[in-house]
Amino acid sequence: MTIDITKLEVLAKAASQGRWNQDGFEVQNDDINNYRVARCNWLADAKFIAAASPVEVLALIATGKQQAQQFKEWQASHHANYVAVAEERDQLRAEVAGLRTGYEAYERVNAELKAENEALRGVMSAVVSEIPGARISRAGNAPGHCHSIPGVWDEDNGSKAGKECAWCKVWNYAVSMGKGDRP
């Protein structure tokens, strides 16, 4: 059932205005002397007609219109919020996809670097094992070097005295790397 609000509003405005009152089986307009609005066969009908006076019907219609307008405003606001949230969601999805792609690239590069590192460890281990006297070198000194302080040139080495020995540094790095340690 569809209610024609416009028709109901026209009818309510055309009806006698004022306070309608139920008096037994009759409905009267208290603002007009001796004016009977309706005579009913049922007491409940008289009560209903008095309660549904034009003033009450117009107030109900006004409230309905106001609520409809508020709903439209809420709906527009809700839609705007939905659109903003949807845009933010889409932006976050794009960022996550970018991060995922970046992370996958990082994982690939990291795997390549690990493989390269393992290959270099193998090479360094092979180099260290091939150098004569490698097993008898003093810890911290390269084979054939006998610094008093491991890896540092002694006082009798002129301008190199007290400085780090590059060959010992490379040797120690190679030994450490060949063992799988982090130099």
Backbone as CSV, one residue per row, in Angstrom:
resi,resn,N_x,N_y,N_z,CA_x,CA_y,CA_z,C_x,C_y,C_z
1,MET,0.846,-1.176,0.000,0.000,0.000,0.000,0.888,1.234,0.000
2,THR,0.638,2.133,-0.912,1.384,3.372,-1.007,0.533,4.509,-0.445
3,ILE,1.142,5.286,0.408,0.429,6.426,1.001,0.803,7.668,0.206
4,ASP,-0.197,8.360,-0.292,0.017,9.595,-1.041,0.086,10.740,-0.024
5,ILE,1.301,11.081,0.394,1.521,12.103,1.424,1.006,13.467,0.957
6,THR,1.214,13.779,-0.306,0.757,15.082,-0.829,-0.764,15.193,-0.732
7,LYS,-1.464,14.144,-1.123,-2.932,14.147,-1.055,-3.386,14.253,0.398
8,LEU,-2.733,13.503,1.282,-3.087,13.543,2.703,-2.854,14.941,3.275
9,GLU,-1.772,15.588,2.857,-1.461,16.939,3.330,-2.523,17.937,2.842
10,VAL,-2.939,17.830,1.592,-3.983,18.707,1.035,-5.286,18.515,1.817
11,LEU,-5.648,17.272,2.070,-6.881,16.986,2.812,-6.819,17.510,4.240
12,ALA,-5.656,17.358,4.903,-5.503,17.825,6.282,-5.595,19.349,6.346
13,LYS,-5.041,20.021,5.349,-5.113,21.493,5.330,-6.529,21.986,5.037
14,ALA,-7.311,21.213,4.266,-8.676,21.604,3.910,-9.671,21.322,5.052
15,ALA,-9.348,20.393,5.924,-10.254,20.038,7.031,-10.276,21.158,8.062
16,SER,-11.296,21.128,8.926,-11.404,22.169,9.962,-10.204,22.079,10.896
17,GLN,-9.598,23.221,11.089,-8.408,23.280,11.939,-8.835,23.468,13.391
18,GLY,-7.971,23.152,14.273,-8.270,23.321,15.693,-8.052,22.025,16.446
19,ARG,-8.451,22.060,17.720,-8.261,20.884,18.579,-9.486,19.976,18.464
20,TRP,-9.278,18.763,17.989,-10.364,17.802,17.892,-10.419,17.019,19.192
21,ASN,-11.642,16.762,19.636,-11.826,16.106,20.923,-12.884,15.034,20.775
22,GLN,-12.646,13.917,21.408,-13.596,12.810,21.371,-14.524,12.925,22.570
23,ASP,-15.833,12.867,22.281,-16.844,12.927,23.339,-17.793,11.764,23.093
24,GLY,-17.490,10.649,23.745,-18.277,9.449,23.507,-18.052,8.971,22.090
25,PHE,-19.146,8.797,21.304,-19.055,8.326,19.925,-18.898,9.474,18.939
26,GLU,-18.782,10.681,19.477,-18.660,11.853,18.605,-17.276,12.467,18.718
27,VAL,-16.854,13.117,17.610,-15.601,13.880,17.580,-16.004,15.306,17.284
28,GLN,-15.544,16.214,18.141,-15.907,17.626,17.987,-14.651,18.464,17.831
29,ASN,-14.841,19.634,17.184,-13.764,20.610,17.075,-13.986,21.602,18.192
30,ASP,-13.107,21.601,19.196,-13.266,22.469,20.364,-13.135,23.945,20.015
31,ASP,-12.511,24.261,18.894,-12.307,25.657,18.527,-13.507,26.254,17.776
32,ILE,-14.465,25.408,17.414,-15.672,25.882,16.706,-16.881,25.418,17.521
33,ASN,-17.741,26.355,17.959,-18.904,26.003,18.791,-19.847,25.069,18.059
34,ASN,-20.275,24.063,18.798,-21.248,23.087,18.311,-20.880,22.508,16.941
35,TYR,-19.594,22.238,16.753,-19.169,21.699,15.458,-18.785,20.240,15.656
36,ARG,-19.595,19.350,15.120,-19.315,17.922,15.206,-18.546,17.528,13.948
37,VAL,-17.389,16.926,14.149,-16.540,16.470,13.047,-17.043,15.128,12.542
38,ALA,-17.383,14.233,13.482,-17.826,12.903,13.080,-18.661,12.266,14.177
39,ARG,-19.543,11.372,13.756,-20.292,10.541,14.700,-19.977,9.112,14.279
40,CYS,-19.490,8.315,15.217,-19.013,6.969,14.909,-19.898,5.903,15.566
41,ASN,-19.868,4.723,14.985,-20.569,3.580,15.562,-19.704,2.862,16.592
42,TRP,-18.438,3.075,16.479,-17.509,2.407,17.397,-16.743,3.474,18.176
43,LEU,-16.584,3.220,19.462,-15.880,4.167,20.332,-14.402,4.294,19.909
44,ALA,-13.807,3.175,19.534,-12.396,3.181,19.101,-12.208,4.055,17.867
45,ASP,-13.178,4.056,16.951,-13.093,4.916,15.766,-13.113,6.382,16.161
46,ALA,-13.955,6.734,17.098,-14.052,8.122,17.562,-12.738,8.559,18.203
47,LYS,-12.153,7.686,18.987,-10.866,8.016,19.626,-9.780,8.216,18.569
48,PHE,-9.789,7.331,17.558,-8.778,7.437,16.510,-8.945,8.716,15.696
49,ILE,-10.156,9.030,15.301,-10.401,10.225,14.489,-9.996,11.484,15.260
50,ALA,-10.298,11.523,16.562,-9.913,12.678,17.377,-8.391,12.792,17.454
51,ALA,-7.703,11.651,17.569,-6.240,11.659,17.657,-5.599,12.020,16.315
52,ALA,-6.277,11.708,15.207,-5.736,11.970,13.876,-6.287,13.280,13.319
53,SER,-6.294,14.301,14.123,-6.801,15.605,13.684,-5.860,16.187,12.627
54,PRO,-6.330,17.169,11.864,-5.471,17.788,10.844,-4.168,18.319,11.431
55,VAL,-4.222,18.895,12.609,-3.004,19.420,13.251,-2.000,18.290,13.463
56,GLU,-2.463,17.140,13.965,-1.575,15.997,14.228,-1.052,15.402,12.922
57,VAL,-1.931,15.294,11.924,-1.510,14.738,10.633,-0.472,15.644,9.982
58,LEU,-0.670,16.948,10.009,0.307,17.884,9.418,1.637,17.842,10.177
59,ALA,1.570,17.708,11.499,2.800,17.595,12.296,3.539,16.299,11.942
60,LEU,2.791,15.222,11.770,3.381,13.934,11.398,4.034,14.014,10.014
61,ILE,3.346,14.675,9.078,3.904,14.841,7.730,5.170,15.691,7.778
62,ALA,5.150,16.772,8.560,6.333,17.644,8.679,7.508,16.874,9.272
63,THR,7.227,16.069,10.285,8.286,15.251,10.897,8.843,14.254,9.880
64,GLY,7.950,13.639,9.121,8.394,12.687,8.089,9.266,13.351,7.039
65,LYS,8.861,14.551,6.605,9.661,15.285,5.612,11.032,15.650,6.179
66,GLN,11.035,16.094,7.438,12.299,16.464,8.083,13.215,15.241,8.196
67,GLN,12.636,14.114,8.595,13.443,12.898,8.716,13.923,12.426,7.344
68,ALA,13.096,12.568,6.329,13.511,12.198,4.966,14.687,13.055,4.522
69,GLN,14.616,14.362,4.819,15.712,15.266,4.458,16.980,14.905,5.225
70,GLN,16.821,14.620,6.522,17.979,14.224,7.325,18.588,12.931,6.785
71,PHE,17.717,12.006,6.371,18.214,10.754,5.807,18.989,11.005,4.514
72,LYS,18.465,11.896,3.658,19.166,12.224,2.413,20.540,12.824,2.708
73,GLU,20.591,13.719,3.704,21.872,14.335,4.082,22.822,13.284,4.634
74,TRP,22.279,12.408,5.485,23.106,11.340,6.052,23.603,10.424,4.933
75,GLN,22.696,10.101,4.008,23.049,9.224,2.900,24.159,9.846,2.047
76,ALA,24.038,11.150,1.771,25.069,11.837,0.981,26.392,11.842,1.735
77,SER,26.321,12.134,3.025,27.524,12.138,3.861,28.127,10.737,3.922
78,HIS,27.272,9.748,4.117,27.731,8.365,4.187,28.388,7.959,2.872
79,HIS,27.778,8.364,1.772,28.352,8.035,0.465,29.722,8.699,0.298
80,ALA,29.805,9.965,0.711,31.094,10.675,0.613,32.144,9.973,1.471
81,ASN,31.748,9.551,2.680,32.682,8.830,3.551,33.079,7.500,2.929
82,TYR,32.103,6.822,2.348,32.381,5.536,1.700,33.376,5.716,0.559
83,VAL,33.151,6.749,-0.248,34.049,7.012,-1.380,35.461,7.314,-0.864
84,ALA,35.555,8.132,0.187,36.876,8.473,0.744,37.568,7.226,1.279
85,VAL,36.829,6.380,1.987,37.414,5.155,2.537,37.805,4.205,1.403
86,ALA,36.968,4.116,0.385,37.287,3.249,-0.749,38.553,3.737,-1.463
87,GLU,38.697,5.058,-1.612,39.902,5.607,-2.242,41.128,5.318,-1.389
88,GLU,40.985,5.483,-0.070,42.111,5.194,0.830,42.467,3.705,0.777
89,ARG,41.430,2.850,0.734,41.664,1.411,0.625,42.424,1.093,-0.652
90,ASP,42.001,1.684,-1.766,42.660,1.432,-3.043,44.107,1.914,-3.023
91,GLN,44.322,3.069,-2.382,45.681,3.596,-2.269,46.540,2.645,-1.428
92,LEU,45.984,2.161,-0.319,46.730,1.228,0.531,47.012,-0.079,-0.208
93,ARG,46.046,-0.548,-0.989,46.279,-1.761,-1.784,47.439,-1.553,-2.750
94,ALA,47.464,-0.385,-3.393,48.551,-0.084,-4.333,49.890,-0.030,-3.599
95,GLU,49.884,0.596,-2.423,51.123,0.675,-1.639,51.582,-0.714,-1.219
96,VAL,50.653,-1.558,-0.775,51.002,-2.921,-0.372,51.541,-3.692,-1.561
97,ALA,50.908,-3.531,-2.725,51.398,-4.214,-3.925,52.816,-3.750,-4.255
98,GLY,53.059,-2.437,-4.122,54.403,-1.908,-4.361,55.403,-2.451,-3.358
99,LEU,54.992,-2.497,-2.101,55.876,-3.044,-1.072,56.148,-4.528,-1.310
100,ARG,55.108,-5.244,-1.730,55.271,-6.669,-2.003,56.255,-6.864,-3.153
101,THR,56.104,-6.057,-4.193,57.009,-6.147,-5.340,58.435,-5.807,-4.910
102,GLY,58.560,-4.743,-4.107,59.877,-4.359,-3.607,60.489,-5.434,-2.733
103,TYR,59.660,-6.050,-1.889,60.158,-7.097,-1.007,60.588,-8.321,-1.813
104,GLU,59.801,-8.653,-2.841,60.164,-9.789,-3.681,61.486,-9.520,-4.400
105,ALA,61.665,-8.285,-4.868,62.931,-7.925,-5.521,64.078,-8.008,-4.514
106,TYR,63.827,-7.531,-3.291,64.834,-7.613,-2.231,65.205,-9.074,-1.973
107,GLU,64.208,-9.948,-1.897,64.466,-11.366,-1.649,65.304,-11.974,-2.777
108,ARG,64.994,-11.609,-4.029,65.773,-12.127,-5.163,67.231,-11.667,-5.076
109,VAL,67.413,-10.364,-4.853,68.773,-9.820,-4.767,69.512,-10.441,-3.583
110,ASN,68.808,-10.578,-2.465,69.414,-11.166,-1.273,69.849,-12.608,-1.550
111,ALA,69.003,-13.374,-2.242,69.357,-14.755,-2.584,70.570,-14.783,-3.511
112,GLU,70.602,-13.869,-4.486,71.741,-13.797,-5.399,73.030,-13.454,-4.638
113,LEU,72.918,-12.483,-3.721,74.095,-12.091,-2.940,74.566,-13.220,-2.028
114,LYS,73.628,-13.955,-1.450,74.011,-15.096,-0.600,74.743,-16.146,-1.429
115,ALA,74.221,-16.416,-2.637,74.866,-17.402,-3.511,76.265,-16.933,-3.901
116,GLU,76.369,-15.646,-4.236,77.672,-15.084,-4.600,78.632,-15.139,-3.411
117,ASN,78.130,-14.842,-2.243,78.937,-14.873,-1.019,79.438,-16.295,-0.752
118,GLU,78.566,-17.270,-0.910,78.977,-18.662,-0.691,80.044,-19.075,-1.709
119,ALA,79.881,-18.618,-2.945,80.887,-18.923,-3.972,82.232,-18.301,-3.591
120,LEU,82.219,-17.051,-3.128,83.462,-16.390,-2.711,84.085,-17.087,-1.503
121,ARG,83.266,-17.557,-0.580,83.799,-18.313,0.571,84.538,-19.560,0.082
122,GLY,83.928,-20.244,-0.889,84.575,-21.434,-1.437,85.909,-21.106,-2.095
123,VAL,85.921,-20.001,-2.849,87.155,-19.578,-3.512,88.210,-19.235,-2.471
124,MET,87.824,-18.459,-1.456,88.786,-18.053,-0.419,89.327,-19.268,0.332
125,SER,88.471,-20.214,0.614,88.906,-21.424,1.305,89.910,-22.198,0.450
126,ALA,89.616,-22.269,-0.872,90.539,-22.961,-1.790,91.867,-22.220,-1.870
127,VAL,91.843,-20.877,-1.939,93.068,-20.081,-2.009,93.902,-20.298,-0.754
128,VAL,93.264,-20.212,0.403,93.985,-20.364,1.673,94.629,-21.742,1.756
129,SER,93.915,-22.769,1.311,94.468,-24.136,1.414,95.618,-24.370,0.433
130,GLU,95.706,-23.582,-0.632,96.748,-23.756,-1.644,98.044,-23.021,-1.311
131,ILE,98.020,-22.070,-0.391,99.218,-21.276,-0.098,100.131,-22.068,0.828
132,PRO,101.406,-22.230,0.395,102.348,-22.988,1.231,102.572,-22.291,2.576
133,GLY,102.628,-23.066,3.618,102.884,-22.533,4.956,101.658,-21.936,5.611
134,ALA,100.514,-22.099,5.019,99.303,-21.498,5.565,98.978,-22.052,6.939
135,ARG,99.282,-23.318,7.154,98.911,-23.935,8.422,99.849,-23.531,9.561
136,ILE,101.047,-23.089,9.228,102.003,-22.763,10.286,102.079,-21.265,10.560
137,SER,101.249,-20.469,9.887,101.301,-19.030,10.135,100.777,-18.737,11.538
138,ARG,101.377,-17.727,12.130,100.992,-17.316,13.474,99.661,-16.570,13.394
139,ALA,98.726,-16.845,14.282,97.396,-16.244,14.254,97.499,-14.735,14.101
140,GLY,96.775,-14.215,13.106,96.771,-12.778,12.875,97.802,-12.328,11.871
141,ASN,98.765,-13.196,11.521,99.783,-12.863,10.528,99.604,-13.745,9.299
142,ALA,99.902,-13.185,8.141,99.846,-13.959,6.899,101.052,-14.892,6.850
143,PRO,100.986,-15.963,6.018,102.131,-16.874,5.900,103.401,-16.098,5.506
144,GLY,104.483,-16.397,6.193,105.750,-15.742,5.920,105.920,-14.441,6.688
145,HIS,104.909,-13.985,7.392,104.996,-12.755,8.194,105.071,-13.151,9.656
146,CYS,105.910,-12.384,10.397,106.042,-12.696,11.827,106.073,-11.403,12.637
147,HIS,105.044,-10.590,12.485,104.959,-9.331,13.211,104.838,-9.616,14.711
148,SER,105.466,-8.759,15.524,105.356,-8.901,16.980,103.901,-8.725,17.398
149,ILE,103.265,-7.699,16.848,101.838,-7.481,17.049,101.184,-7.998,15.777
150,PRO,100.342,-9.050,15.857,99.781,-9.654,14.639,99.120,-8.613,13.748
151,GLY,99.557,-8.598,12.471,98.954,-7.729,11.474,99.444,-6.302,11.502
152,VAL,100.453,-5.963,12.327,100.973,-4.592,12.401,102.496,-4.644,12.182
153,TRP,102.970,-3.754,11.304,104.404,-3.728,10.995,105.211,-3.354,12.235
154,ASP,106.400,-4.062,12.396,107.266,-3.813,13.548,108.044,-2.515,13.366
155,GLU,108.748,-2.077,14.437,109.485,-0.801,14.452,110.622,-0.778,13.442
156,ASP,111.158,-1.939,13.113,112.306,-1.973,12.207,111.904,-1.978,10.725
157,ASN,110.653,-1.666,10.427,110.184,-1.643,9.052,110.064,-0.225,8.493
158,GLY,110.810,0.699,9.033,110.874,2.057,8.512,109.527,2.773,8.553
159,SER,109.110,3.325,7.411,107.893,4.139,7.355,106.618,3.313,7.568
160,LYS,106.729,2.001,7.424,105.559,1.143,7.646,105.349,0.841,9.128
161,ALA,106.323,1.115,9.947,106.276,0.758,11.370,105.001,1.283,12.026
162,GLY,104.308,0.373,12.750,103.096,0.737,13.491,101.833,0.772,12.629
163,LYS,102.001,0.571,11.332,100.838,0.589,10.447,100.367,-0.833,10.187
164,GLU,99.075,-0.922,9.791,98.467,-2.217,9.511,99.105,-2.825,8.258
165,CYS,99.397,-4.131,8.322,99.957,-4.860,7.185,98.796,-5.271,6.281
166,ALA,98.802,-4.779,5.051,97.705,-5.031,4.112,97.600,-6.523,3.784
167,TRP,98.724,-7.185,3.574,98.686,-8.620,3.240,98.110,-9.429,4.398
168,CYS,98.468,-9.093,5.633,97.912,-9.797,6.799,96.406,-9.553,6.908
169,LYS,96.019,-8.327,6.593,94.591,-7.994,6.652,93.821,-8.829,5.628
170,VAL,94.325,-8.892,4.391,93.673,-9.678,3.344,93.686,-11.157,3.717
171,TRP,94.798,-11.627,4.229,94.923,-13.037,4.616,93.898,-13.395,5.704
172,ASN,93.838,-12.584,6.729,92.893,-12.848,7.829,91.447,-12.815,7.333
173,TYR,91.175,-11.910,6.417,89.832,-11.815,5.840,89.518,-13.095,5.067
174,ALA,90.500,-13.538,4.256,90.317,-14.748,3.445,90.121,-15.968,4.330
175,VAL,90.931,-16.106,5.391,90.809,-17.246,6.321,89.432,-17.224,6.981
176,SER,89.038,-16.062,7.465,87.756,-15.934,8.138,86.602,-16.243,7.185
177,MET,86.682,-15.721,5.984,85.622,-15.933,5.006,85.560,-17.389,4.585
178,GLY,86.722,-18.015,4.430,86.766,-19.432,4.057,86.149,-20.328,5.113
179,LYS,86.189,-19.921,6.362,85.578,-20.691,7.454,84.075,-20.437,7.564
180,GLY,83.614,-19.427,6.870,82.193,-19.088,6.953,81.911,-18.056,8.026
181,ASP,82.973,-17.500,8.619,82.790,-16.448,9.635,82.540,-15.120,8.929
182,ARG,82.020,-14.197,9.684,81.859,-12.826,9.173,83.073,-12.039,9.634
183,PRO,83.910,-11.601,8.699,85.130,-10.872,9.100,84.803,-9.514,9.711
